[in-house]
Amino acid sequence: MLIGKDVYLRALEPEDLSFIYTVENDTSLWEVSNTQTPYSRFLIKQYLENAHQDIYQAKQLRMAVCLNGSLKAVGLIDLFDYDPRHLRAGIGIVIRNETDRNSGYGSQALELLIDYSFTHLGLQQLYANIDPANTPSVSLFTKFGFEIIGVKKQWNRINGQFKDEALYQLINSNFK
């Protein structure tokens, strides 16, 4: 576990099936996750059965964001597109309930995963794809030094309209 002031990150457990099912099938989140179709409980169960694979096998790492003193997840945080040759990965986060957003949980979770990525995995860089209109996400990532390095024009088709997607990058200043 990675432990912060109010939250900790832990590996996914079979008991997370209902939570992940709810997150993955929340159409209000599909825009930020690039989800196109609903996920079945069966597929999520299969995913959880393989969640024991480490980042080197799966090329991704998904962890539950939990409040200290509780096993119940309030969000999910991911490393994806892990590239061991170039020592980089994408990073994404979602805090499920709006009432838990803007509480510092996402900020603490992101800080924990950035530190883990650079310190333990030895990554040289992290990146995030963010809709420029998603000001809470832009604010969260720039708080930790992510810098915009480009904008993919009309990159995502959302509700029949094309939207830009900004690419943010954080270079590990301690990388040697």
HUTA-V594074 format. One record per run of one state. SS is the DSSP state (A for helix, B for strand, O for the rest). FROM is the first residue (numbers start at 0). LEN is the number of residues. If there is no record, write none. Layout:
BEGIN
ss	from	len
SS	FROM	LEN
SS	FROM	LEN
END
This chain:
BEGIN
ss	from	len
O	0	1
B	1	2
O	3	3
B	6	5
O	11	2
A	13	11
O	24	2
A	26	7
O	33	7
A	40	9
O	49	5
A	54	4
O	58	2
B	60	7
O	67	5
B	72	11
O	83	4
B	87	8
O	95	2
A	97	3
O	100	4
A	104	15
O	119	5
B	124	6
O	130	4
A	134	9
O	143	3
B	146	12
O	158	2
B	160	11
O	171	5
END
